[in-house]
Amino acid sequence: MVSNNSTSQLSVQLLQAVLDALPFCVFWKDRNSIGLGCNQALADVAGLHSPKDYLGKSDYDLPWTKEEANFFRECDRRVMESGTAEVNIIESQLQSNGQLAWLETSKIPLTDVDGNIIGILGAFHDITERKRLEDENIANQKLDSLAALSAGLAHDFNNVLMMILGNCQLTKMKMANGAKEVEIHKYLDNIEKATLRASALTNKFMSYSERGPVTKTVCNISKMLDETLSFVQASIKSTIVYDIANIKDTLYADTNQIQQVICNLIINASQASINNEEITVGLRNRQIHHSDSIDLRPGRYFEISIKDHGIGITDVQKKEIFKPYFTTKENGHGLGLSACLTTVMNHNGTIHVESKEGLGSTFIVFLPVFIQDNEDELVHQAFSDELIYGSGRVLYIEDDPDTQAATLEMLQEIGYQVQCYSSLKPAISYIKEQPDAFDIVITDFIINDFEQGGAEILDSVRDIRPNCPVILITGYYKQLEKRAATSNQFSYIVQKPVSFEKISQIINRHLNNVANDCENRNLSDMSEQVSAELTNIVDVNKTDIEQSSAIRGHILVVDDDQLVASFLKSYLTNHNYNVTTAPSGHLALEKLEKQPVDLVITDQSMPKMTGIELSKKVKILFPNIPIILSSGYGDEIIKQNIQDVGINYFHKKSSNPEELIDAITELL
């Protein structure tokens, strides 16, 4: 006769055999998310010999990353506290073989005979291949949207170039005329602002165009959304109206992918707006409950809404628009909205659409608010505008002579001894021959013809001085992806261009050399030195630039970019013109009605009324006023017969601003 214990033992063995035969992973945990059991499939991906080895282990004891373990345990907590299952959770998992896998996971609460929740039961299967195909879909859509965004980027970048060139010329003029230092600083500050703006543009475009593994970080969603809208505005004719609440909650996401989703939805909204009606973008918090019709698990979410006043979507189309290859566009391939939804769902969110045919559409993106148990993990020391002085020995490797010269002077000015190299081999020889001659290393990544030059510098230093800080300052570091996680890692990576203030703080932190006993030094000495050196290299004949103090004419500048308009006003005023500005074509016409001018300079790409459209209206009302079309775009404007419109001169913003002065002089 078989005993009850033997029967029970056989039942347990049979259940384990059944679980081990399943082609997906199964696990169960107690109320503290400690492992109680699993099948062989999970033991294999966790690098365990058998399911018995899973007993008593937490997610932190397994190969997953700390961020993944935090996420898994947060899901466990929600399921156990709510008593409600969560299904089809898309998540990543670093497995024991070192490979990153994508999973679709479901979890349900475990209860005892009295109905008390005692843990969770979970199961997941590998969807890595499906994720790869979805990423290919997203990449194809990215190529389409890049074409639209590139034109706007060129426009904005040419605006920046014009501001840099113009402010350089104004600086030379003022110095030649013996202007005061504070006045010269104003133009140098403008150049710095324009450079930072150019940096932000190129960084955004490089991030957007990259295709690589998902990299989730904690970010401020309000700031991310603001940057995205500023980036995409130049690519569309519709005006974007902001309705963004000041939200302090954070988002855990791949910001590059989420920004791509927002860009795609805004471009779609613009294309649906026949008359370039305004697009309203909103952001607010939203609490999702079980009773809500939205297919999301309960919790706190961000709600990003994109509303247009376009042609709208039929009820039939609403059921199809997120399906791959469905499109209403003549040349579309139907991957855009499908890719957007896939991306958002991979972040455990969804997209909801509200629309009536002929009345416009609203696309609403839901993304979960990031909840962190240990707030300290989110604290990162921010950088400030302070230039920090210090002491120490810096080994600096940079192959661009201009960059090296400027950085060398700055480092010496703030107290450091610097040894510079512009080639890889001499730098490595110095490291090996004099390993104690430096306290910190700063290097570029691509050094002359060596695409991995920075990595070779890093390895050379680590072989001799394992604890020596090695800082990477580079313009493009995609090559870093080739380095294995077990390879030597840089102490800090920062992308060019980087301010001297930030460099000084990075060095200070890594050398732990905060000089509390040093007085705050006045930076005016450095400014005077820079000004003196600029004066020495500028060979300008004062008599050639001295101009009559009489006003040479009244000019109306029309540009929706406030920085460009301000620059043109300053630049033209310094050439003795009286300048009025207007941010749009409609306001420009109102100002012309009140006070006619001698000449109009208008941007081409402006919402609601383009520069060419404004020019047509000006010529009807004021046929004798000459018009200059100034644009960040180029060839596509020149191809139009602008003289037929009545435009007298085309000025490309990336060209020398002196050409603009020459054109004005000729026209007046």
C-alpha positions as CSV (number, residue, x, y, z in Angstrom):
1,M,0.0,0.0,0.0
2,V,1.4,3.4,-1.0
3,S,1.6,5.9,1.8
4,N,0.2,9.4,1.6
5,N,3.7,10.9,1.8
6,S,4.8,8.8,-1.2
7,T,1.7,9.9,-3.1
8,S,2.4,13.5,-2.3
9,Q,6.0,13.1,-3.3
10,L,5.0,11.6,-6.7
11,S,2.5,14.4,-7.3
12,V,5.1,17.0,-6.7
13,Q,7.6,15.3,-9.0
14,L,4.9,14.9,-11.7
15,L,4.0,18.6,-11.4
16,Q,7.6,19.6,-11.7
17,A,8.0,17.3,-14.7
18,V,5.0,18.9,-16.4
19,L,6.3,22.4,-15.7
20,D,9.8,21.5,-17.0
21,A,8.2,20.3,-20.2
22,L,6.6,23.7,-20.9
23,P,8.3,25.7,-23.7
24,F,8.2,28.9,-21.6
25,C,9.4,30.0,-18.2
26,V,7.3,29.7,-15.0
27,F,8.1,30.9,-11.5
28,W,6.5,31.7,-8.2
29,K,7.6,33.9,-5.3
30,D,6.5,34.8,-1.8
31,R,5.2,38.2,-0.5
32,N,8.8,39.4,-0.4
33,S,9.5,38.5,-4.0
34,I,11.8,35.6,-2.9
35,G,11.8,32.6,-5.1
36,L,9.7,29.6,-4.1
37,G,10.0,27.5,-7.3
38,C,10.4,27.6,-11.0
39,N,10.7,25.3,-14.0
40,Q,13.8,24.2,-15.8
41,A,13.4,26.8,-18.6
42,L,13.7,29.6,-16.1
43,A,16.6,27.9,-14.4
44,D,18.4,27.7,-17.8
45,V,18.1,31.4,-18.6
46,A,19.1,32.3,-15.0
47,G,22.2,30.2,-15.2
48,L,21.1,27.8,-12.5
49,H,21.7,24.0,-12.6
50,S,18.2,23.1,-11.6
51,P,14.9,24.6,-10.3
52,K,16.0,23.8,-6.7
53,D,18.8,26.4,-7.0
54,Y,16.1,29.1,-7.5
55,L,14.7,28.6,-4.0
56,G,15.4,31.5,-1.6
57,K,16.8,33.8,-4.3
58,S,15.6,37.3,-5.2
59,D,15.9,39.0,-8.5
60,Y,19.0,40.7,-7.3
61,D,20.7,37.3,-7.0
62,L,20.1,36.5,-10.6
63,P,21.9,37.8,-13.8
64,W,19.4,40.5,-14.5
65,T,20.6,44.1,-14.2
66,K,19.7,46.1,-11.1
67,E,17.3,48.3,-13.1
68,E,15.6,45.2,-14.4
69,A,15.4,43.6,-11.0
70,N,13.8,46.9,-9.6
71,F,11.2,46.8,-12.4
72,F,10.4,43.1,-11.8
73,R,9.9,43.6,-8.1
74,E,7.8,46.8,-8.7
75,C,5.5,44.7,-10.9
76,D,5.3,42.0,-8.2
77,R,4.4,44.6,-5.6
78,R,1.5,46.0,-7.8
79,V,0.0,42.6,-8.4
80,M,0.2,41.6,-4.8
81,E,-1.2,44.9,-3.5
82,S,-4.0,45.2,-6.0
83,G,-4.9,41.5,-6.1
84,T,-5.2,41.8,-9.9
85,A,-3.3,40.1,-12.6
86,E,-1.0,42.0,-15.0
87,V,-0.6,40.4,-18.4
88,N,1.5,40.9,-21.6
89,I,4.2,43.1,-19.9
90,I,7.0,43.8,-22.3
91,E,10.3,43.9,-20.6
92,S,14.0,43.3,-21.2
93,Q,16.2,40.7,-19.4
94,L,20.0,40.3,-19.3
95,Q,20.4,36.5,-19.2
96,S,23.1,34.2,-18.0
97,N,24.7,33.9,-21.4
98,G,25.3,37.6,-21.6
99,Q,22.6,38.2,-24.2
100,L,19.8,40.7,-23.8
101,A,16.4,39.1,-24.3
102,W,12.9,40.6,-24.7
103,L,10.1,39.0,-22.8
104,E,6.3,39.1,-22.7
105,T,5.4,38.4,-19.0
106,S,2.2,37.8,-17.1
107,K,1.8,37.7,-13.4
108,I,-1.2,36.7,-11.1
109,P,-1.6,36.8,-7.3
110,L,-1.1,33.5,-5.4
111,T,-3.7,33.0,-2.6
112,D,-4.0,30.5,0.2
113,V,-7.2,28.5,1.1
114,D,-8.6,31.5,2.9
115,G,-8.1,33.8,-0.1
116,N,-5.1,35.7,1.4
117,I,-2.5,36.7,-1.0
118,I,0.8,34.9,-0.3
119,G,2.8,35.7,-3.3
120,I,2.7,35.7,-7.1
121,L,2.8,33.2,-10.0
122,G,4.5,34.4,-13.2
123,A,5.2,33.2,-16.7
124,F,7.1,34.6,-19.6
125,H,8.2,33.7,-23.1
126,D,10.9,35.1,-25.3
127,I,9.8,37.6,-28.0
128,T,13.3,38.7,-29.0
129,E,12.8,37.8,-32.7
130,R,9.4,39.5,-32.8
131,K,11.0,42.6,-31.2
132,R,13.8,42.5,-33.9
133,L,11.2,42.6,-36.6
134,E,9.3,45.4,-34.9
135,D,12.5,47.4,-34.6
136,E,13.1,47.0,-38.3
137,N,9.6,48.4,-38.8
138,I,10.5,51.4,-36.5
139,A,13.8,51.9,-38.4
140,N,11.9,52.1,-41.8
141,Q,9.5,54.7,-40.4
142,K,12.5,56.7,-38.9
143,L,13.9,57.0,-42.5
144,D,10.7,58.6,-43.6
145,S,10.4,61.1,-40.8
146,L,14.1,62.0,-41.0
147,A,13.5,63.4,-44.5
148,A,10.9,65.7,-43.1
149,L,13.0,66.7,-40.1
150,S,16.2,67.3,-42.1
151,A,14.8,70.3,-43.9
152,G,13.9,72.0,-40.6
153,L,17.3,71.2,-39.2
154,A,19.0,72.8,-42.2
155,H,16.8,75.9,-41.7
156,D,17.6,76.2,-38.0
157,F,21.3,75.5,-38.5
158,N,21.7,78.2,-41.1
159,N,20.0,80.6,-38.7
160,V,22.7,79.8,-36.1
161,L,25.5,80.2,-38.7
162,M,24.2,83.6,-39.5
163,M,24.2,84.7,-35.9
164,I,27.7,83.4,-35.3
165,L,29.1,85.1,-38.4
166,G,27.3,88.4,-37.7
167,N,28.3,88.6,-34.1
168,C,32.0,87.8,-35.0
169,Q,31.9,90.8,-37.4
170,L,30.3,93.0,-34.8
171,T,32.9,92.1,-32.3
172,K,35.7,93.0,-34.7
173,M,33.9,96.4,-35.5
174,K,33.4,97.2,-31.9
175,M,37.0,96.4,-30.9
176,A,38.4,98.4,-33.8
177,N,36.3,101.3,-32.6
178,G,37.6,101.0,-29.1
179,A,34.3,99.8,-27.6
180,K,34.2,99.0,-23.9
181,E,34.8,95.4,-22.7
182,V,31.3,94.9,-21.4
183,E,29.9,95.8,-24.9
184,I,32.2,93.3,-26.6
185,H,31.2,90.6,-24.1
186,K,27.6,90.9,-25.2
187,Y,28.5,89.8,-28.7
188,L,30.8,87.0,-27.4
189,D,27.9,85.8,-25.2
190,N,25.7,85.8,-28.3
191,I,28.2,83.6,-30.1
192,E,28.3,81.2,-27.2
193,K,24.5,81.0,-27.1
194,A,24.4,80.3,-30.8
195,T,27.0,77.6,-30.5
196,L,25.1,75.9,-27.7
197,R,22.0,76.1,-29.9
198,A,23.8,74.4,-32.8
199,S,25.1,71.8,-30.5
200,A,21.6,71.0,-29.3
201,L,20.4,70.7,-32.9
202,T,23.2,68.3,-34.0
203,N,22.9,66.2,-30.9
204,K,19.2,65.8,-31.3
205,F,19.5,64.9,-35.0
206,M,22.3,62.4,-34.3
207,S,20.3,60.8,-31.5
208,Y,17.2,60.6,-33.7
209,S,19.0,59.1,-36.6
210,E,20.8,56.5,-34.6
211,R,19.6,52.9,-34.7
212,G,20.7,50.8,-31.8
213,P,19.6,48.9,-28.7
214,V,17.0,50.4,-26.4
215,T,18.6,52.4,-23.7
216,K,16.1,53.4,-21.0
217,T,16.9,56.3,-18.6
218,V,15.1,58.3,-16.1
219,C,14.1,61.7,-17.6
220,N,12.1,64.8,-17.0
221,I,9.1,64.4,-19.4
222,S,8.3,68.1,-19.5
223,K,11.8,69.0,-20.6
224,M,12.0,66.1,-23.1
225,L,8.7,67.1,-24.7
226,D,9.7,70.8,-24.9
227,E,12.9,69.9,-26.7
228,T,11.0,67.6,-29.1
229,L,8.5,70.3,-30.0
230,S,11.2,72.9,-30.6
231,F,13.0,70.4,-32.9
232,V,10.0,69.5,-35.0
233,Q,8.4,73.0,-35.3
234,A,10.9,74.0,-38.0
235,S,9.9,71.0,-40.1
236,I,6.1,71.8,-40.4
237,K,4.1,74.8,-41.5
238,S,1.4,74.4,-38.7
239,T,2.0,76.3,-35.5
240,I,2.4,74.1,-32.4
241,V,0.6,75.5,-29.4
242,Y,2.0,74.3,-26.0
243,D,-0.3,73.3,-23.2
244,I,2.2,71.6,-21.0
245,A,1.7,71.3,-17.2
246,N,4.7,71.7,-14.9
247,I,5.0,68.0,-14.0
248,K,7.8,66.9,-11.7
249,D,7.2,63.2,-12.1
250,T,9.8,61.3,-14.1
251,L,9.6,58.9,-17.0
252,Y,11.7,55.7,-17.4
253,A,12.1,55.3,-21.1
254,D,14.3,55.3,-24.2
255,T,13.9,59.1,-24.8
256,N,15.1,58.7,-28.4
257,Q,12.3,56.4,-29.2
258,I,9.6,58.4,-27.4
259,Q,10.8,61.6,-29.1
260,Q,10.5,59.8,-32.4
261,V,6.9,58.8,-31.6
262,I,6.0,62.4,-30.8
263,C,7.7,63.7,-33.9
264,N,5.9,61.2,-36.1
265,L,2.5,62.0,-34.6
266,I,3.0,65.8,-35.0
267,I,4.2,65.4,-38.6
268,N,1.0,63.3,-39.3
269,A,-1.1,66.0,-37.7
270,S,0.5,68.7,-39.8
271,Q,-0.1,66.6,-43.0
272,A,-3.7,66.2,-42.1
273,S,-4.1,70.0,-41.6
274,I,-5.0,71.2,-45.1
275,N,-4.8,74.9,-44.3
276,N,-1.9,74.6,-41.8
277,E,-4.2,74.9,-38.8
278,E,-2.5,75.0,-35.4
279,I,-1.6,71.8,-33.5
280,T,-2.2,71.7,-29.8
281,V,0.1,69.5,-27.7
282,G,-0.8,68.8,-24.1
283,L,0.7,67.0,-21.1
284,R,-0.9,66.1,-17.8
285,N,-1.0,63.3,-15.2
286,R,-3.7,60.7,-15.4
287,Q,-4.8,58.0,-12.9
288,I,-6.0,54.9,-14.7
289,H,-8.6,52.7,-12.8
290,H,-10.0,49.3,-13.4
291,S,-13.2,50.9,-14.5
292,D,-11.6,52.9,-17.3
293,S,-12.1,51.6,-20.8
294,I,-8.4,52.2,-21.7
295,D,-6.4,48.9,-22.0
296,L,-3.9,49.7,-19.4
297,R,-3.2,48.3,-15.9
298,P,-4.3,50.6,-13.1
299,G,-1.8,53.2,-12.0
300,R,-0.4,56.7,-12.6
301,Y,0.4,57.7,-16.2
302,F,1.5,60.6,-18.3
303,E,-1.1,61.7,-20.9
304,I,0.4,63.4,-24.0
305,S,-2.2,64.7,-26.4
306,I,-1.6,65.8,-30.0
307,K,-4.7,67.6,-31.4
308,D,-5.1,68.8,-35.0
309,H,-8.0,70.4,-36.9
310,G,-7.5,68.5,-40.0
311,I,-9.6,66.1,-42.1
312,G,-10.3,63.6,-39.3
313,I,-10.5,59.8,-39.4
314,T,-13.6,57.7,-40.2
315,D,-14.8,55.1,-37.8
316,V,-13.7,52.3,-40.2
317,Q,-10.2,53.8,-40.4
318,K,-9.9,54.1,-36.6
319,K,-10.1,50.3,-36.4
320,E,-7.4,49.9,-39.0
321,I,-4.8,52.7,-38.6
322,F,-2.5,50.9,-36.2
323,K,-2.3,47.8,-38.3
324,P,1.0,47.3,-40.3
325,Y,0.8,48.4,-43.9
326,F,-2.6,50.2,-43.6
327,T,-2.3,53.7,-45.0
328,T,-4.5,56.5,-46.3
329,K,-1.5,58.3,-48.0
330,E,-0.9,58.0,-51.7
331,N,2.8,57.2,-51.2
332,G,2.6,55.8,-47.7
333,H,3.7,52.3,-46.7
334,G,1.6,52.0,-43.5
335,L,4.4,51.6,-41.0
336,G,4.2,54.9,-39.2
337,L,1.4,54.5,-36.6
338,S,2.1,50.8,-36.3
339,A,5.7,51.6,-35.3
340,C,4.5,54.3,-32.9
341,L,2.2,51.9,-31.1
342,T,4.8,49.2,-30.9
343,T,7.3,51.6,-29.3
344,V,4.8,52.9,-26.8
345,M,3.6,49.4,-25.9
346,N,7.2,48.3,-25.4
347,H,7.2,51.1,-22.7
348,N,4.1,49.5,-21.1
349,G,1.8,52.3,-22.5
350,T,-0.6,52.7,-25.3
351,I,-2.0,55.2,-27.9
352,H,-5.7,56.2,-28.0
353,V,-7.3,58.1,-30.8
354,E,-10.3,60.3,-30.8
355,S,-11.6,61.7,-34.1
356,K,-14.6,62.7,-36.2
357,E,-14.5,62.9,-39.9
358,G,-14.0,66.5,-41.0
359,L,-13.4,67.8,-37.4
360,G,-9.8,66.8,-36.7
361,S,-8.2,64.1,-34.6
362,T,-6.5,63.8,-31.2
363,F,-3.9,61.2,-30.6
364,I,-3.3,60.5,-26.9
365,V,-0.1,58.7,-25.7
366,F,-0.1,57.1,-22.3
367,L,3.2,56.3,-20.6
368,P,3.6,55.0,-17.0
369,V,5.0,57.4,-14.4
370,F,8.3,56.0,-13.0
371,I,8.1,55.1,-9.3
372,Q,11.4,54.5,-7.6
373,D,11.7,53.0,-4.1
374,N,15.1,54.4,-3.4
375,E,15.2,58.1,-4.3
376,D,18.9,58.2,-3.9
377,E,19.4,56.1,-7.0
378,L,17.9,59.0,-9.0
379,V,20.3,61.7,-7.6
380,H,22.9,62.8,-10.1
381,Q,25.0,65.8,-9.3
382,A,24.1,68.5,-11.8
383,F,26.5,70.8,-13.6
384,S,26.4,74.6,-13.1
385,D,27.7,77.7,-14.9
386,E,30.6,78.0,-12.4
387,L,34.2,77.7,-13.6
388,I,36.0,75.8,-10.9
389,Y,39.8,76.4,-10.4
390,G,42.0,73.5,-9.2
391,S,45.5,72.0,-9.4
392,G,46.9,68.9,-10.8
393,R,48.6,67.4,-13.9
394,V,46.4,66.7,-17.0
395,L,47.4,64.5,-20.0
396,Y,45.3,65.8,-22.9
397,I,45.0,64.1,-26.3
398,E,43.2,65.9,-29.1
399,D,44.0,65.8,-32.8
400,D,42.2,69.0,-33.8
401,P,44.7,71.9,-33.3
402,D,42.1,74.6,-32.7
403,T,40.3,72.6,-30.1
404,Q,43.5,71.6,-28.4
405,A,44.8,75.1,-28.3
406,A,41.6,76.6,-26.8
407,T,41.3,73.8,-24.2
408,L,45.0,73.9,-23.3
409,E,44.7,77.6,-22.6
410,M,41.6,77.2,-20.5
411,L,43.1,74.3,-18.4
412,Q,46.3,76.3,-17.7
413,E,44.2,79.4,-16.9
414,I,42.3,77.6,-14.2
415,G,45.4,76.1,-12.5
416,Y,46.3,72.8,-14.2
417,Q,49.7,71.7,-15.6
418,V,49.0,70.2,-19.1
419,Q,50.9,67.8,-21.3
420,C,49.3,67.7,-24.8
421,Y,49.5,65.2,-27.7
422,S,47.8,65.3,-31.1
423,S,48.9,61.8,-32.2
424,L,48.2,58.3,-30.7
425,K,51.6,56.7,-30.6
426,P,53.6,59.5,-28.9
427,A,50.8,59.7,-26.3
428,I,51.0,56.0,-25.5
429,S,54.7,56.1,-25.3
430,Y,54.5,59.0,-22.8
431,I,52.0,57.0,-20.7
432,K,54.3,53.9,-20.6
433,E,57.5,55.9,-20.0
434,Q,56.1,58.3,-17.4
435,P,53.2,56.6,-15.8
436,D,53.3,58.8,-12.7
437,A,53.5,62.1,-14.6
438,F,49.8,62.8,-14.7
439,D,46.8,62.8,-12.4
440,I,44.0,62.6,-15.0
441,V,43.7,61.9,-18.7
442,I,41.4,63.7,-21.2
443,T,41.1,62.2,-24.6
444,D,39.2,62.3,-27.9
445,F,38.0,59.0,-29.3
446,I,38.8,59.1,-33.0
447,I,42.5,60.3,-33.1
448,N,43.6,61.0,-36.7
449,D,43.2,57.7,-38.6
450,F,42.7,55.6,-35.4
451,E,38.9,55.1,-35.0
452,Q,39.5,53.4,-31.6
453,G,42.3,55.7,-30.5
454,G,40.5,56.8,-27.3
455,A,40.0,53.2,-26.4
456,E,43.7,52.4,-26.9
457,I,44.6,55.4,-24.6
458,L,42.2,54.1,-22.0
459,D,43.6,50.6,-22.1
460,S,47.2,51.9,-21.9
461,V,46.4,53.9,-18.8
462,R,44.4,51.1,-17.1
463,D,47.2,48.6,-17.6
464,I,49.6,50.9,-15.6
465,R,47.3,53.1,-13.5
466,P,44.0,51.2,-12.9
467,N,42.5,54.0,-10.8
468,C,43.6,57.0,-12.9
469,P,40.5,58.9,-14.2
470,V,40.2,58.8,-18.0
471,I,37.7,61.3,-19.4
472,L,36.4,61.0,-23.0
473,I,35.4,64.2,-24.8
474,T,34.2,63.3,-28.3
475,G,31.9,64.4,-31.0
476,Y,30.6,61.0,-31.9
477,Y,31.1,57.8,-30.0
478,K,29.1,55.1,-31.7
479,Q,32.3,53.1,-31.9
480,L,32.0,52.6,-28.2
481,E,29.2,50.1,-28.8
482,K,31.9,47.7,-30.1
483,R,33.5,47.5,-26.6
484,A,32.4,44.6,-24.5
485,A,30.9,45.3,-21.1
486,T,33.9,43.5,-19.5
487,S,36.4,45.9,-21.2
488,N,37.9,48.9,-19.5
489,Q,35.4,51.7,-19.2
490,F,35.9,55.5,-19.3
491,S,35.5,57.3,-16.0
492,Y,33.2,59.8,-17.7
493,I,32.0,60.4,-21.3
494,V,30.9,63.9,-22.5
495,Q,29.9,64.9,-26.0
496,K,31.3,67.9,-27.9
497,P,30.9,70.7,-27.8
498,V,31.2,71.0,-24.1
499,S,31.6,74.2,-22.1
500,F,34.8,75.0,-20.2
501,E,32.7,75.2,-17.0
502,K,31.5,71.6,-17.4
503,I,35.1,70.4,-18.2
504,S,36.4,72.2,-15.0
505,Q,33.7,70.5,-12.9
506,I,34.3,67.1,-14.4
507,I,38.0,67.3,-13.6
508,N,37.4,68.7,-10.2
509,R,35.0,65.9,-9.2
510,H,37.2,63.1,-10.5
511,L,40.3,64.5,-8.8
512,N,38.3,65.1,-5.6
513,N,40.1,68.4,-5.5
514,V,37.5,70.9,-4.2
515,A,39.5,73.9,-3.2
516,N,37.5,75.2,-0.3
517,D,40.3,77.4,0.9
518,C,40.7,79.2,-2.4
519,E,39.1,82.5,-3.0
520,N,36.7,83.0,-5.9
521,R,39.0,84.4,-8.6
522,N,37.8,87.2,-10.8
523,L,37.5,86.0,-14.4
524,S,37.9,89.5,-15.8
525,D,41.7,88.9,-16.2
526,M,41.0,86.1,-18.6
527,S,38.5,88.1,-20.5
528,E,40.9,91.0,-20.9
529,Q,43.6,88.6,-22.1
530,V,41.2,87.1,-24.7
531,S,40.1,90.6,-25.8
532,A,43.8,91.7,-26.1
533,E,44.7,88.7,-28.2
534,L,41.7,89.2,-30.5
535,T,42.7,92.9,-30.9
536,N,46.2,91.7,-31.9
537,I,45.0,89.3,-34.6
538,V,42.3,91.6,-36.1
539,D,43.8,93.7,-38.8
540,V,41.0,96.2,-39.4
541,N,41.5,99.7,-40.7
542,K,39.2,101.8,-38.5
543,T,38.7,104.3,-41.2
544,D,37.2,101.6,-43.5
545,I,34.5,100.8,-41.0
546,E,33.7,104.2,-39.6
547,Q,30.3,105.1,-40.9
548,S,28.1,108.2,-40.8
549,S,26.0,108.4,-37.7
550,A,23.0,109.4,-39.8
551,I,20.2,106.9,-40.1
552,R,20.5,105.2,-43.5
553,G,17.0,103.8,-43.7
554,H,14.1,102.1,-41.9
555,I,13.9,98.3,-42.3
556,L,11.2,95.9,-41.2
557,V,12.6,92.4,-40.2
558,V,10.0,89.6,-40.3
559,D,11.1,86.3,-38.7
560,D,9.3,83.9,-36.3
561,D,12.7,83.0,-34.7
562,Q,13.2,85.6,-31.9
563,L,16.9,85.0,-31.7
564,V,17.4,85.6,-35.4
565,A,15.2,88.7,-35.4
566,S,17.1,90.1,-32.4
567,F,20.4,89.4,-34.1
568,L,19.4,91.1,-37.3
569,K,18.1,94.1,-35.4
570,S,21.4,94.4,-33.5
571,Y,23.5,93.9,-36.7
572,L,21.6,96.3,-38.8
573,T,21.4,98.9,-36.0
574,N,25.2,98.8,-35.8
575,H,25.2,99.7,-39.5
576,N,23.0,102.8,-38.8
577,Y,19.7,101.4,-39.9
578,N,16.5,102.0,-37.9
579,V,14.9,98.5,-37.4
580,T,11.5,97.2,-36.5
581,T,10.7,93.5,-36.1
582,A,7.6,91.4,-36.5
583,P,7.2,87.7,-35.6
584,S,4.7,86.9,-38.4
585,G,3.4,88.0,-41.8
586,H,0.1,89.2,-40.4
587,L,1.8,91.4,-37.8
588,A,4.2,92.7,-40.4
589,L,1.3,93.9,-42.6
590,E,-0.3,95.6,-39.6
591,K,3.0,97.5,-38.9
592,L,3.3,98.5,-42.5
593,E,-0.2,99.9,-42.5
594,K,0.7,102.1,-39.5
595,Q,4.2,103.0,-40.6
596,P,5.7,102.3,-44.1
597,V,9.4,101.4,-44.2
598,D,12.2,101.7,-46.8
599,L,12.8,97.9,-47.1
600,V,11.5,94.6,-45.8
601,I,13.6,91.5,-44.9
602,T,11.5,88.4,-44.4
603,D,12.1,84.8,-43.5
604,Q,10.6,82.2,-45.8
605,S,9.6,79.4,-43.4
606,M,7.0,80.9,-41.1
607,P,3.7,79.4,-39.8
608,K,0.4,80.6,-41.4
609,M,2.1,82.9,-43.9
610,T,5.4,82.2,-45.7
611,G,7.8,84.8,-46.8
612,I,6.8,84.5,-50.4
613,E,3.1,84.9,-49.5
614,L,3.9,88.0,-47.4
615,S,6.0,89.4,-50.3
616,K,3.0,89.1,-52.7
617,K,0.8,91.0,-50.3
618,V,3.4,93.7,-49.6
619,K,3.9,94.3,-53.4
620,I,0.1,94.8,-53.8
621,L,-0.1,97.3,-50.9
622,F,3.3,98.9,-51.2
623,P,4.7,98.2,-54.7
624,N,7.8,100.4,-54.3
625,I,9.2,98.8,-51.2
626,P,12.1,96.5,-52.0
627,I,12.0,93.0,-50.4
628,I,14.8,90.7,-49.4
629,L,13.9,87.0,-48.8
630,S,16.3,85.6,-46.1
631,S,16.0,81.9,-45.6
632,G,17.8,79.0,-43.9
633,Y,16.7,76.9,-46.8
634,G,18.5,77.3,-50.1
635,D,18.1,75.7,-53.5
636,E,14.4,74.9,-53.3
637,I,13.7,78.6,-52.8
638,I,16.1,79.8,-55.5
639,K,14.4,77.5,-58.0
640,Q,11.3,79.5,-57.6
641,N,11.1,82.6,-59.8
642,I,11.1,85.0,-56.9
643,Q,11.5,88.0,-59.1
644,D,8.0,87.3,-60.5
645,V,6.7,87.6,-56.9
646,G,8.4,91.0,-56.6
647,I,11.3,89.8,-54.3
648,N,14.4,91.9,-55.1
649,Y,17.1,89.7,-53.5
650,F,17.6,86.2,-52.0
651,H,19.9,85.9,-49.0
652,K,20.8,82.5,-47.6
653,K,21.3,82.7,-43.9
654,S,24.4,80.6,-43.8
655,S,26.2,83.2,-46.0
656,N,28.3,86.1,-44.8
657,P,25.9,88.8,-43.3
658,E,28.1,91.4,-45.0
659,E,26.5,90.3,-48.2
660,L,23.1,91.3,-46.8
661,I,24.5,94.8,-46.0
662,D,25.8,95.1,-49.6
663,A,22.4,94.1,-51.0
664,I,20.6,96.6,-48.7
665,T,23.0,99.4,-49.8
666,E,22.4,98.6,-53.5
667,L,18.6,98.5,-53.1
668,L,18.4,101.7,-51.1
